[in-house]
């Protein structure tokens, strides 16, 4: 089983290499966005997208509501 953590793409650091910075609960880290870009959604257009991050890769885009619910559930697990 894999765990994808929701994060919001805040900047593209290298569009050619498909690298971006994602904010996950205030922690910013560089991730690879190759799995979520294509001709209709190039790297430059990903800023502001919510994504599921797993082992340094943005695996897919999700909506903001889904991201917030998931982050809340993860926080509840940590605090229980």
PDB file with SEQRES, HELIX, SHEET and CRYST1 records, atoms N, CA, C and O in Angstrom:
SEQRES   1 A   80  UNK UNK UNK UNK UNK UNK UNK UNK UNK UNK UNK UNK UNK          
SEQRES   2 A   80  UNK UNK UNK UNK UNK UNK UNK UNK UNK UNK UNK UNK UNK          
SEQRES   3 A   80  UNK UNK UNK UNK UNK UNK UNK UNK UNK UNK UNK UNK UNK          
SEQRES   4 A   80  UNK UNK UNK UNK UNK UNK UNK UNK UNK UNK UNK UNK UNK          
SEQRES   5 A   80  UNK UNK UNK UNK UNK UNK UNK UNK UNK UNK UNK UNK UNK          
SEQRES   6 A   80  UNK UNK UNK UNK UNK UNK UNK UNK UNK UNK UNK UNK UNK          
SEQRES   7 A   80  UNK UNK                                                      
HELIX    1 AA1 UNK A   34  UNK A   36  5                                   3    
HELIX    2 AA2 UNK A   43  UNK A   46  5                                   4    
HELIX    3 AA3 UNK A   64  UNK A   79  1                                  16    
SHEET    1 AA1 5 UNK A  27  UNK A  32  0                                        
SHEET    2 AA1 5 UNK A  19  UNK A  24 -1                                        
SHEET    3 AA1 5 UNK A   5  UNK A  14 -1                                        
SHEET    4 AA1 5 UNK A  50  UNK A  54 -1                                        
SHEET    5 AA1 5 UNK A  57  UNK A  62 -1                                        
CRYST1    1.000    1.000    1.000  90.00  90.00  90.00 P 1           1          
ATOM      1  N   UNK A   1       0.840  -1.170   0.000  1.00  0.00           N  
ATOM      2  CA  UNK A   1       0.000   0.000   0.000  1.00  0.00           C  
ATOM      3  C   UNK A   1       0.891   1.240   0.000  1.00  0.00           C  
ATOM      4  O   UNK A   1       1.914   1.282   0.684  1.00  0.00           O  
ATOM      5  N   UNK A   2       0.497   2.229  -0.762  1.00  0.00           N  
ATOM      6  CA  UNK A   2       1.240   3.478  -0.847  1.00  0.00           C  
ATOM      7  C   UNK A   2       0.462   4.578  -0.137  1.00  0.00           C  
ATOM      8  O   UNK A   2      -0.768   4.555  -0.081  1.00  0.00           O  
ATOM      9  N   UNK A   3       1.192   5.526   0.395  1.00  0.00           N  
ATOM     10  CA  UNK A   3       0.572   6.669   1.028  1.00  0.00           C  
ATOM     11  C   UNK A   3       0.972   7.917   0.263  1.00  0.00           C  
ATOM     12  O   UNK A   3       2.148   8.276   0.207  1.00  0.00           O  
ATOM     13  N   UNK A   4      -0.021   8.576  -0.328  1.00  0.00           N  
ATOM     14  CA  UNK A   4       0.212   9.834  -1.014  1.00  0.00           C  
ATOM     15  C   UNK A   4      -0.191  10.966  -0.093  1.00  0.00           C  
ATOM     16  O   UNK A   4      -1.297  10.960   0.448  1.00  0.00           O  
ATOM     17  N   UNK A   5       0.684  11.932   0.094  1.00  0.00           N  
ATOM     18  CA  UNK A   5       0.435  13.061   0.962  1.00  0.00           C  
ATOM     19  C   UNK A   5       0.044  14.266   0.103  1.00  0.00           C  
ATOM     20  O   UNK A   5       0.760  14.603  -0.840  1.00  0.00           O  
ATOM     21  N   UNK A   6      -1.077  14.917   0.412  1.00  0.00           N  
ATOM     22  CA  UNK A   6      -1.486  16.084  -0.375  1.00  0.00           C  
ATOM     23  C   UNK A   6      -0.555  17.271  -0.159  1.00  0.00           C  
ATOM     24  O   UNK A   6      -0.116  17.540   0.959  1.00  0.00           O  
ATOM     25  N   UNK A   7      -0.268  17.963  -1.235  1.00  0.00           N  
ATOM     26  CA  UNK A   7       0.532  19.175  -1.176  1.00  0.00           C  
ATOM     27  C   UNK A   7       0.143  20.102  -2.308  1.00  0.00           C  
ATOM     28  O   UNK A   7      -0.447  19.678  -3.302  1.00  0.00           O  
ATOM     29  N   UNK A   8       0.478  21.370  -2.149  1.00  0.00           N  
ATOM     30  CA  UNK A   8       0.155  22.381  -3.164  1.00  0.00           C  
ATOM     31  C   UNK A   8       1.439  22.847  -3.838  1.00  0.00           C  
ATOM     32  O   UNK A   8       2.400  23.223  -3.166  1.00  0.00           O  
ATOM     33  N   UNK A   9       1.452  22.820  -5.158  1.00  0.00           N  
ATOM     34  CA  UNK A   9       2.612  23.276  -5.915  1.00  0.00           C  
ATOM     35  C   UNK A   9       2.695  24.792  -5.802  1.00  0.00           C  
ATOM     36  O   UNK A   9       1.759  25.505  -6.164  1.00  0.00           O  
ATOM     37  N   UNK A  10       3.834  25.279  -5.292  1.00  0.00           N  
ATOM     38  CA  UNK A  10       4.002  26.718  -5.085  1.00  0.00           C  
ATOM     39  C   UNK A  10       4.905  27.367  -6.122  1.00  0.00           C  
ATOM     40  O   UNK A  10       4.810  28.570  -6.367  1.00  0.00           O  
ATOM     41  N   UNK A  11       5.778  26.580  -6.730  1.00  0.00           N  
ATOM     42  CA  UNK A  11       6.645  27.134  -7.778  1.00  0.00           C  
ATOM     43  C   UNK A  11       7.244  26.016  -8.622  1.00  0.00           C  
ATOM     44  O   UNK A  11       7.387  24.877  -8.178  1.00  0.00           O  
ATOM     45  N   UNK A  12       7.583  26.376  -9.838  1.00  0.00           N  
ATOM     46  CA  UNK A  12       8.291  25.463 -10.741  1.00  0.00           C  
ATOM     47  C   UNK A  12       9.754  25.868 -10.690  1.00  0.00           C  
ATOM     48  O   UNK A  12      10.100  27.003 -11.018  1.00  0.00           O  
ATOM     49  N   UNK A  13      10.605  24.952 -10.283  1.00  0.00           N  
ATOM     50  CA  UNK A  13      12.026  25.290 -10.162  1.00  0.00           C  
ATOM     51  C   UNK A  13      12.811  24.961 -11.432  1.00  0.00           C  
ATOM     52  O   UNK A  13      13.826  25.596 -11.715  1.00  0.00           O  
ATOM     53  N   UNK A  14      12.345  23.973 -12.196  1.00  0.00           N  
ATOM     54  CA  UNK A  14      13.019  23.605 -13.441  1.00  0.00           C  
ATOM     55  C   UNK A  14      12.002  22.922 -14.344  1.00  0.00           C  
ATOM     56  O   UNK A  14      11.768  21.719 -14.226  1.00  0.00           O  
ATOM     57  N   UNK A  15      11.402  23.690 -15.242  1.00  0.00           N  
ATOM     58  CA  UNK A  15      10.351  23.154 -16.120  1.00  0.00           C  
ATOM     59  C   UNK A  15      10.889  22.057 -17.035  1.00  0.00           C  
ATOM     60  O   UNK A  15      10.195  21.074 -17.296  1.00  0.00           O  
ATOM     61  N   UNK A  16      12.109  22.213 -17.519  1.00  0.00           N  
ATOM     62  CA  UNK A  16      12.696  21.223 -18.427  1.00  0.00           C  
ATOM     63  C   UNK A  16      12.874  19.875 -17.728  1.00  0.00           C  
ATOM     64  O   UNK A  16      12.592  18.827 -18.309  1.00  0.00           O  
ATOM     65  N   UNK A  17      13.345  19.906 -16.471  1.00  0.00           N  
ATOM     66  CA  UNK A  17      13.542  18.679 -15.701  1.00  0.00           C  
ATOM     67  C   UNK A  17      12.276  18.265 -14.943  1.00  0.00           C  
ATOM     68  O   UNK A  17      12.257  17.237 -14.266  1.00  0.00           O  
ATOM     69  N   UNK A  18      11.222  19.075 -15.064  1.00  0.00           N  
ATOM     70  CA  UNK A  18       9.924  18.813 -14.416  1.00  0.00           C  
ATOM     71  C   UNK A  18      10.048  18.741 -12.895  1.00  0.00           C  
ATOM     72  O   UNK A  18       9.608  17.782 -12.261  1.00  0.00           O  
ATOM     73  N   UNK A  19      10.660  19.780 -12.329  1.00  0.00           N  
ATOM     74  CA  UNK A  19      10.831  19.868 -10.884  1.00  0.00           C  
ATOM     75  C   UNK A  19      10.058  21.062 -10.346  1.00  0.00           C  
ATOM     76  O   UNK A  19      10.051  22.138 -10.943  1.00  0.00           O  
ATOM     77  N   UNK A  20       9.408  20.852  -9.205  1.00  0.00           N  
ATOM     78  CA  UNK A  20       8.602  21.901  -8.587  1.00  0.00           C  
ATOM     79  C   UNK A  20       8.756  21.843  -7.076  1.00  0.00           C  
ATOM     80  O   UNK A  20       9.224  20.849  -6.521  1.00  0.00           O  
ATOM     81  N   UNK A  21       8.356  22.923  -6.421  1.00  0.00           N  
ATOM     82  CA  UNK A  21       8.312  22.958  -4.966  1.00  0.00           C  
ATOM     83  C   UNK A  21       6.866  22.768  -4.546  1.00  0.00           C  
ATOM     84  O   UNK A  21       5.959  23.425  -5.057  1.00  0.00           O  
ATOM     85  N   UNK A  22       6.669  21.850  -3.600  1.00  0.00           N  
ATOM     86  CA  UNK A  22       5.338  21.558  -3.079  1.00  0.00           C  
ATOM     87  C   UNK A  22       5.320  21.881  -1.594  1.00  0.00           C  
ATOM     88  O   UNK A  22       6.256  21.552  -0.864  1.00  0.00           O  
ATOM     89  N   UNK A  23       4.244  22.530  -1.154  1.00  0.00           N  
ATOM     90  CA  UNK A  23       4.049  22.839   0.258  1.00  0.00           C  
ATOM     91  C   UNK A  23       3.120  21.787   0.841  1.00  0.00           C  
ATOM     92  O   UNK A  23       1.976  21.644   0.410  1.00  0.00           O  
ATOM     93  N   UNK A  24       3.621  21.059   1.818  1.00  0.00           N  
ATOM     94  CA  UNK A  24       2.836  20.035   2.512  1.00  0.00           C  
ATOM     95  C   UNK A  24       2.754  20.450   3.972  1.00  0.00           C  
ATOM     96  O   UNK A  24       3.686  20.221   4.742  1.00  0.00           O  
ATOM     97  N   UNK A  25       1.645  21.056   4.348  1.00  0.00           N  
ATOM     98  CA  UNK A  25       1.461  21.469   5.736  1.00  0.00           C  
ATOM     99  C   UNK A  25       2.529  22.410   6.246  1.00  0.00           C  
ATOM    100  O   UNK A  25       2.926  22.323   7.407  1.00  0.00           O  
ATOM    101  N   UNK A  26       3.001  23.311   5.399  1.00  0.00           N  
ATOM    102  CA  UNK A  26       4.027  24.263   5.799  1.00  0.00           C  
ATOM    103  C   UNK A  26       5.454  23.809   5.514  1.00  0.00           C  
ATOM    104  O   UNK A  26       6.387  24.605   5.620  1.00  0.00           O  
ATOM    105  N   UNK A  27       5.633  22.558   5.159  1.00  0.00           N  
ATOM    106  CA  UNK A  27       6.956  22.040   4.807  1.00  0.00           C  
ATOM    107  C   UNK A  27       7.070  22.069   3.283  1.00  0.00           C  
ATOM    108  O   UNK A  27       6.244  21.503   2.566  1.00  0.00           O  
ATOM    109  N   UNK A  28       8.113  22.743   2.815  1.00  0.00           N  
ATOM    110  CA  UNK A  28       8.315  22.858   1.365  1.00  0.00           C  
ATOM    111  C   UNK A  28       9.440  21.924   0.935  1.00  0.00           C  
ATOM    112  O   UNK A  28      10.506  21.874   1.548  1.00  0.00           O  
ATOM    113  N   UNK A  29       9.165  21.180  -0.149  1.00  0.00           N  
ATOM    114  CA  UNK A  29      10.210  20.301  -0.659  1.00  0.00           C  
ATOM    115  C   UNK A  29      10.077  20.181  -2.170  1.00  0.00           C  
ATOM    116  O   UNK A  29       9.000  20.365  -2.737  1.00  0.00           O  
ATOM    117  N   UNK A  30      11.191  19.871  -2.799  1.00  0.00           N  
ATOM    118  CA  UNK A  30      11.199  19.719  -4.245  1.00  0.00           C  
ATOM    119  C   UNK A  30      10.683  18.339  -4.626  1.00  0.00           C  
ATOM    120  O   UNK A  30      11.047  17.337  -4.010  1.00  0.00           O  
ATOM    121  N   UNK A  31       9.835  18.295  -5.645  1.00  0.00           N  
ATOM    122  CA  UNK A  31       9.315  17.030  -6.141  1.00  0.00           C  
ATOM    123  C   UNK A  31       9.373  17.014  -7.666  1.00  0.00           C  
ATOM    124  O   UNK A  31       9.467  18.057  -8.313  1.00  0.00           O  
ATOM    125  N   UNK A  32       9.315  15.828  -8.211  1.00  0.00           N  
ATOM    126  CA  UNK A  32       9.268  15.633  -9.645  1.00  0.00           C  
ATOM    127  C   UNK A  32       7.803  15.622 -10.065  1.00  0.00           C  
ATOM    128  O   UNK A  32       7.001  14.908  -9.464  1.00  0.00           O  
ATOM    129  N   UNK A  33       7.436  16.401 -11.088  1.00  0.00           N  
ATOM    130  CA  UNK A  33       6.045  16.492 -11.537  1.00  0.00           C  
ATOM    131  C   UNK A  33       5.820  15.827 -12.895  1.00  0.00           C  
ATOM    132  O   UNK A  33       4.809  16.084 -13.549  1.00  0.00           O  
ATOM    133  N   UNK A  34       6.753  14.978 -13.321  1.00  0.00           N  
ATOM    134  CA  UNK A  34       6.652  14.347 -14.642  1.00  0.00           C  
ATOM    135  C   UNK A  34       5.364  13.549 -14.820  1.00  0.00           C  
ATOM    136  O   UNK A  34       4.847  13.454 -15.934  1.00  0.00           O  
ATOM    137  N   UNK A  35       4.844  12.979 -13.748  1.00  0.00           N  
ATOM    138  CA  UNK A  35       3.629  12.154 -13.847  1.00  0.00           C  
ATOM    139  C   UNK A  35       2.361  12.964 -14.069  1.00  0.00           C  
ATOM    140  O   UNK A  35       1.335  12.400 -14.449  1.00  0.00           O  
ATOM    141  N   UNK A  36       2.407  14.271 -13.841  1.00  0.00           N  
ATOM    142  CA  UNK A  36       1.171  15.062 -13.950  1.00  0.00           C  
ATOM    143  C   UNK A  36       1.199  16.086 -15.080  1.00  0.00           C  
ATOM    144  O   UNK A  36       0.237  16.836 -15.248  1.00  0.00           O  
ATOM    145  N   UNK A  37       2.278  16.132 -15.853  1.00  0.00           N  
ATOM    146  CA  UNK A  37       2.335  17.105 -16.946  1.00  0.00           C  
ATOM    147  C   UNK A  37       2.158  16.412 -18.286  1.00  0.00           C  
ATOM    148  O   UNK A  37       2.531  15.252 -18.464  1.00  0.00           O  
ATOM    149  N   UNK A  38       1.583  17.146 -19.217  1.00  0.00           N  
ATOM    150  CA  UNK A  38       1.433  16.683 -20.598  1.00  0.00           C  
ATOM    151  C   UNK A  38       1.251  17.925 -21.472  1.00  0.00           C  
ATOM    152  O   UNK A  38       1.394  19.047 -20.985  1.00  0.00           O  
ATOM    153  N   UNK A  39       0.944  17.740 -22.730  1.00  0.00           N  
ATOM    154  CA  UNK A  39       0.808  18.874 -23.646  1.00  0.00           C  
ATOM    155  C   UNK A  39      -0.327  19.809 -23.242  1.00  0.00           C  
ATOM    156  O   UNK A  39      -0.222  21.021 -23.433  1.00  0.00           O  
ATOM    157  N   UNK A  40      -1.407  19.268 -22.688  1.00  0.00           N  
ATOM    158  CA  UNK A  40      -2.540  20.088 -22.278  1.00  0.00           C  
ATOM    159  C   UNK A  40      -2.311  20.764 -20.923  1.00  0.00           C  
ATOM    160  O   UNK A  40      -2.962  21.763 -20.620  1.00  0.00           O  
ATOM    161  N   UNK A  41      -1.408  20.240 -20.114  1.00  0.00           N  
ATOM    162  CA  UNK A  41      -1.127  20.778 -18.781  1.00  0.00           C  
ATOM    163  C   UNK A  41       0.392  20.790 -18.571  1.00  0.00           C  
ATOM    164  O   UNK A  41       0.929  19.954 -17.846  1.00  0.00           O  
ATOM    165  N   UNK A  42       1.086  21.756 -19.219  1.00  0.00           N  
ATOM    166  CA  UNK A  42       2.557  21.801 -19.109  1.00  0.00           C  
ATOM    167  C   UNK A  42       3.004  22.202 -17.701  1.00  0.00           C  
ATOM    168  O   UNK A  42       2.207  22.689 -16.900  1.00  0.00           O  
ATOM    169  N   UNK A  43       4.274  21.990 -17.419  1.00  0.00           N  
ATOM    170  CA  UNK A  43       4.839  22.257 -16.095  1.00  0.00           C  
ATOM    171  C   UNK A  43       4.528  23.664 -15.614  1.00  0.00           C  
ATOM    172  O   UNK A  43       4.176  23.856 -14.451  1.00  0.00           O  
ATOM    173  N   UNK A  44       4.652  24.636 -16.481  1.00  0.00           N  
ATOM    174  CA  UNK A  44       4.456  26.033 -16.093  1.00  0.00           C  
ATOM    175  C   UNK A  44       3.050  26.306 -15.568  1.00  0.00           C  
ATOM    176  O   UNK A  44       2.849  27.257 -14.812  1.00  0.00           O  
ATOM    177  N   UNK A  45       2.080  25.491 -15.955  1.00  0.00           N  
ATOM    178  CA  UNK A  45       0.687  25.723 -15.540  1.00  0.00           C  
ATOM    179  C   UNK A  45       0.332  24.996 -14.240  1.00  0.00           C  
ATOM    180  O   UNK A  45      -0.820  25.051 -13.809  1.00  0.00           O  
ATOM    181  N   UNK A  46       1.282  24.325 -13.614  1.00  0.00           N  
ATOM    182  CA  UNK A  46       1.000  23.516 -12.424  1.00  0.00           C  
ATOM    183  C   UNK A  46       0.997  24.299 -11.109  1.00  0.00           C  
ATOM    184  O   UNK A  46       0.530  23.787 -10.092  1.00  0.00           O  
ATOM    185  N   UNK A  47       1.507  25.524 -11.116  1.00  0.00           N  
ATOM    186  CA  UNK A  47       1.530  26.307  -9.875  1.00  0.00           C  
ATOM    187  C   UNK A  47       0.094  26.495  -9.391  1.00  0.00           C  
ATOM    188  O   UNK A  47      -0.781  26.931 -10.139  1.00  0.00           O  
ATOM    189  N   UNK A  48      -0.123  26.154  -8.120  1.00  0.00           N  
ATOM    190  CA  UNK A  48      -1.453  26.242  -7.529  1.00  0.00           C  
ATOM    191  C   UNK A  48      -2.196  24.923  -7.515  1.00  0.00           C  
ATOM    192  O   UNK A  48      -3.207  24.789  -6.825  1.00  0.00           O  
ATOM    193  N   UNK A  49      -1.710  23.939  -8.271  1.00  0.00           N  
ATOM    194  CA  UNK A  49      -2.353  22.621  -8.293  1.00  0.00           C  
ATOM    195  C   UNK A  49      -2.126  21.893  -6.974  1.00  0.00           C  
ATOM    196  O   UNK A  49      -1.053  21.989  -6.378  1.00  0.00           O  
ATOM    197  N   UNK A  50      -3.135  21.169  -6.526  1.00  0.00           N  
ATOM    198  CA  UNK A  50      -2.997  20.251  -5.398  1.00  0.00           C  
ATOM    199  C   UNK A  50      -2.660  18.887  -5.964  1.00  0.00           C  
ATOM    200  O   UNK A  50      -3.274  18.443  -6.934  1.00  0.00           O  
ATOM    201  N   UNK A  51      -1.686  18.222  -5.363  1.00  0.00           N  
ATOM    202  CA  UNK A  51      -1.231  16.931  -5.863  1.00  0.00           C  
ATOM    203  C   UNK A  51      -1.024  15.956  -4.712  1.00  0.00           C  
ATOM    204  O   UNK A  51      -0.876  16.364  -3.560  1.00  0.00           O  
ATOM    205  N   UNK A  52      -1.014  14.663  -5.031  1.00  0.00           N  
ATOM    206  CA  UNK A  52      -0.623  13.639  -4.065  1.00  0.00           C  
ATOM    207  C   UNK A  52       0.849  13.333  -4.297  1.00  0.00           C  
ATOM    208  O   UNK A  52       1.253  12.993  -5.409  1.00  0.00           O  
ATOM    209  N   UNK A  53       1.642  13.454  -3.249  1.00  0.00           N  
ATOM    210  CA  UNK A  53       3.093  13.252  -3.343  1.00  0.00           C  
ATOM    211  C   UNK A  53       3.451  11.929  -2.692  1.00  0.00           C  
ATOM    212  O   UNK A  53       3.021  11.629  -1.578  1.00  0.00           O  
ATOM    213  N   UNK A  54       4.247  11.142  -3.409  1.00  0.00           N  
ATOM    214  CA  UNK A  54       4.743   9.866  -2.890  1.00  0.00           C  
ATOM    215  C   UNK A  54       6.193   9.714  -3.321  1.00  0.00           C  
ATOM    216  O   UNK A  54       6.502   9.803  -4.509  1.00  0.00           O  
ATOM    217  N   UNK A  55       7.071   9.488  -2.374  1.00  0.00           N  
ATOM    218  CA  UNK A  55       8.516   9.314  -2.568  1.00  0.00           C  
ATOM    219  C   UNK A  55       9.125  10.313  -3.562  1.00  0.00           C  
ATOM    220  O   UNK A  55       9.890   9.936  -4.450  1.00  0.00           O  
ATOM    221  N   UNK A  56       8.773  11.583  -3.395  1.00  0.00           N  
ATOM    222  CA  UNK A  56       9.376  12.635  -4.199  1.00  0.00           C  
ATOM    223  C   UNK A  56       8.749  12.877  -5.551  1.00  0.00           C  
ATOM    224  O   UNK A  56       9.284  13.645  -6.351  1.00  0.00           O  
ATOM    225  N   UNK A  57       7.624  12.236  -5.825  1.00  0.00           N  
ATOM    226  CA  UNK A  57       6.927  12.413  -7.099  1.00  0.00           C  
ATOM    227  C   UNK A  57       5.496  12.869  -6.852  1.00  0.00           C  
ATOM    228  O   UNK A  57       4.818  12.347  -5.967  1.00  0.00           O  
ATOM    229  N   UNK A  58       5.040  13.836  -7.630  1.00  0.00           N  
ATOM    230  CA  UNK A  58       3.628  14.204  -7.636  1.00  0.00           C  
ATOM    231  C   UNK A  58       2.941  13.172  -8.527  1.00  0.00           C  
ATOM    232  O   UNK A  58       3.136  13.158  -9.742  1.00  0.00           O  
ATOM    233  N   UNK A  59       2.139  12.314  -7.911  1.00  0.00           N  
ATOM    234  CA  UNK A  59       1.555  11.180  -8.641  1.00  0.00           C  
ATOM    235  C   UNK A  59       0.308  11.555  -9.442  1.00  0.00           C  
ATOM    236  O   UNK A  59       0.110  11.050 -10.547  1.00  0.00           O  
ATOM    237  N   UNK A  60      -0.537  12.439  -8.895  1.00  0.00           N  
ATOM    238  CA  UNK A  60      -1.699  12.912  -9.625  1.00  0.00           C  
ATOM    239  C   UNK A  60      -2.255  14.172  -8.971  1.00  0.00           C  
ATOM    240  O   UNK A  60      -1.981  14.468  -7.808  1.00  0.00           O  
ATOM    241  N   UNK A  61      -3.045  14.906  -9.757  1.00  0.00           N  
ATOM    242  CA  UNK A  61      -3.697  16.111  -9.250  1.00  0.00           C  
ATOM    243  C   UNK A  61      -4.969  15.723  -8.509  1.00  0.00           C  
ATOM    244  O   UNK A  61      -5.646  14.760  -8.870  1.00  0.00           O  
ATOM    245  N   UNK A  62      -5.283  16.490  -7.465  1.00  0.00           N  
ATOM    246  CA  UNK A  62      -6.531  16.304  -6.719  1.00  0.00           C  
ATOM    247  C   UNK A  62      -7.137  17.681  -6.496  1.00  0.00           C  
ATOM    248  O   UNK A  62      -6.473  18.702  -6.675  1.00  0.00           O  
ATOM    249  N   UNK A  63      -8.413  17.696  -6.101  1.00  0.00           N  
ATOM    250  CA  UNK A  63      -9.014  19.000  -5.838  1.00  0.00           C  
ATOM    251  C   UNK A  63      -8.692  19.451  -4.416  1.00  0.00           C  
ATOM    252  O   UNK A  63      -8.298  18.646  -3.573  1.00  0.00           O  
ATOM    253  N   UNK A  64      -8.864  20.733  -4.162  1.00  0.00           N  
ATOM    254  CA  UNK A  64      -8.484  21.319  -2.881  1.00  0.00           C  
ATOM    255  C   UNK A  64      -9.273  20.722  -1.718  1.00  0.00           C  
ATOM    256  O   UNK A  64      -8.713  20.490  -0.647  1.00  0.00           O  
ATOM    257  N   UNK A  65     -10.547  20.475  -1.915  1.00  0.00           N  
ATOM    258  CA  UNK A  65     -11.369  19.904  -0.839  1.00  0.00           C  
ATOM    259  C   UNK A  65     -10.866  18.515  -0.441  1.00  0.00           C  
ATOM    260  O   UNK A  65     -10.748  18.206   0.745  1.00  0.00           O  
ATOM    261  N   UNK A  66     -10.575  17.694  -1.427  1.00  0.00           N  
ATOM    262  CA  UNK A  66     -10.040  16.362  -1.152  1.00  0.00           C  
ATOM    263  C   UNK A  66      -8.709  16.458  -0.393  1.00  0.00           C  
ATOM    264  O   UNK A  66      -8.454  15.685   0.530  1.00  0.00           O  
ATOM    265  N   UNK A  67      -7.874  17.409  -0.792  1.00  0.00           N  
ATOM    266  CA  UNK A  67      -6.587  17.601  -0.121  1.00  0.00           C  
ATOM    267  C   UNK A  67      -6.788  17.976   1.338  1.00  0.00           C  
ATOM    268  O   UNK A  67      -6.128  17.424   2.218  1.00  0.00           O  
ATOM    269  N   UNK A  68      -7.694  18.912   1.601  1.00  0.00           N  
ATOM    270  CA  UNK A  68      -7.925  19.367   2.976  1.00  0.00           C  
ATOM    271  C   UNK A  68      -8.479  18.255   3.858  1.00  0.00           C  
ATOM    272  O   UNK A  68      -8.072  18.116   5.012  1.00  0.00           O  
ATOM    273  N   UNK A  69      -9.406  17.462   3.322  1.00  0.00           N  
ATOM    274  CA  UNK A  69      -9.976  16.348   4.095  1.00  0.00           C  
ATOM    275  C   UNK A  69      -8.887  15.333   4.425  1.00  0.00           C  
ATOM    276  O   UNK A  69      -8.809  14.853   5.556  1.00  0.00           O  
ATOM    277  N   UNK A  70      -8.059  15.010   3.458  1.00  0.00           N  
ATOM    278  CA  UNK A  70      -6.987  14.038   3.672  1.00  0.00           C  
ATOM    279  C   UNK A  70      -5.973  14.549   4.687  1.00  0.00           C  
ATOM    280  O   UNK A  70      -5.543  13.796   5.561  1.00  0.00           O  
ATOM    281  N   UNK A  71      -5.583  15.827   4.583  1.00  0.00           N  
ATOM    282  CA  UNK A  71      -4.642  16.396   5.536  1.00  0.00           C  
ATOM    283  C   UNK A  71      -5.219  16.380   6.952  1.00  0.00           C  
ATOM    284  O   UNK A  71      -4.499  16.118   7.915  1.00  0.00           O  
ATOM    285  N   UNK A  72      -6.511  16.657   7.076  1.00  0.00           N  
ATOM    286  CA  UNK A  72      -7.158  16.636   8.388  1.00  0.00           C  
ATOM    287  C   UNK A  72      -7.152  15.223   8.971  1.00  0.00           C  
ATOM    288  O   UNK A  72      -6.883  15.043  10.158  1.00  0.00           O  
ATOM    289  N   UNK A  73      -7.447  14.227   8.145  1.00  0.00           N  
ATOM    290  CA  UNK A  73      -7.434  12.839   8.601  1.00  0.00           C  
ATOM    291  C   UNK A  73      -6.031  12.410   9.044  1.00  0.00           C  
ATOM    292  O   UNK A  73      -5.878  11.741  10.066  1.00  0.00           O  
ATOM    293  N   UNK A  74      -5.014  12.794   8.276  1.00  0.00           N  
ATOM    294  CA  UNK A  74      -3.642  12.464   8.640  1.00  0.00           C  
ATOM    295  C   UNK A  74      -3.244  13.126   9.956  1.00  0.00           C  
ATOM    296  O   UNK A  74      -2.556  12.521  10.778  1.00  0.00           O  
ATOM    297  N   UNK A  75      -3.678  14.365  10.151  1.00  0.00           N  
ATOM    298  CA  UNK A  75      -3.385  15.054  11.404  1.00  0.00           C  
ATOM    299  C   UNK A  75      -4.065  14.365  12.584  1.00  0.00           C  
ATOM    300  O   UNK A  75      -3.473  14.245  13.658  1.00  0.00           O  
ATOM    301  N   UNK A  76      -5.296  13.914  12.393  1.00  0.00           N  
ATOM    302  CA  UNK A  76      -6.010  13.202  13.450  1.00  0.00           C  
ATOM    303  C   UNK A  76      -5.306  11.889  13.808  1.00  0.00           C  
ATOM    304  O   UNK A  76      -5.254  11.511  14.978  1.00  0.00           O  
ATOM    305  N   UNK A  77      -4.768  11.201  12.806  1.00  0.00           N  
ATOM    306  CA  UNK A  77      -4.036   9.955  13.063  1.00  0.00           C  
ATOM    307  C   UNK A  77      -2.785  10.220  13.893  1.00  0.00           C  
ATOM    308  O   UNK A  77      -2.471   9.466  14.813  1.00  0.00           O  
ATOM    309  N   UNK A  78      -2.081  11.284  13.566  1.00  0.00           N  
ATOM    310  CA  UNK A  78      -0.853  11.623  14.290  1.00  0.00           C  
ATOM    311  C   UNK A  78      -1.162  11.999  15.741  1.00  0.00           C  
ATOM    312  O   UNK A  78      -0.404  11.656  16.648  1.00  0.00           O  
ATOM    313  N   UNK A  79      -2.256  12.693  15.953  1.00  0.00           N  
ATOM    314  CA  UNK A  79      -2.592  13.180  17.292  1.00  0.00           C  
ATOM    315  C   UNK A  79      -3.411  12.212  18.135  1.00  0.00           C  
ATOM    316  O   UNK A  79      -3.770  12.539  19.266  1.00  0.00           O  
ATOM    317  N   UNK A  80      -3.710  11.045  17.616  1.00  0.00           N  
ATOM    318  CA  UNK A  80      -4.516  10.103  18.412  1.00  0.00           C  
ATOM    319  C   UNK A  80      -3.648   9.100  19.150  1.00  0.00           C  
ATOM    320  O   UNK A  80      -4.166   8.241  19.863  1.00  0.00           O  
TER     321      UNK A  80                                                      
END                                                                             
